């Protein structure tokens, strides 16, 4: 299964959704689209995303500099609109899909 944390108002997120949908269809994979502003993420889900993102998790919160993981979670629980988007999760790894290349690298 592929999961995309998506904001339909964001052009980068819409482009990432299109790429992800194509990959899912070509490979007969289930695709879960989570509009994270409608379906708010809880603390456990945020921590799981941090783990999957690895080094890239430092960029998980928009408009902030370097934050500790717990600071990121606190901010995102209070202001989910600051989640960097889109985030694509596949096979235990995740990327911030601001570029098609990062998405393609994940979906190899």
Secondary structure by P-SEA (a helix, b strand, c coil): cbbbbcccccaaaaaaaaaaaaaaaaabbbbbbbccccccccaaaaaaaaaaacccccccccccccccaaaaaaaaaacccccccccccccccccccccaaaaaaaac
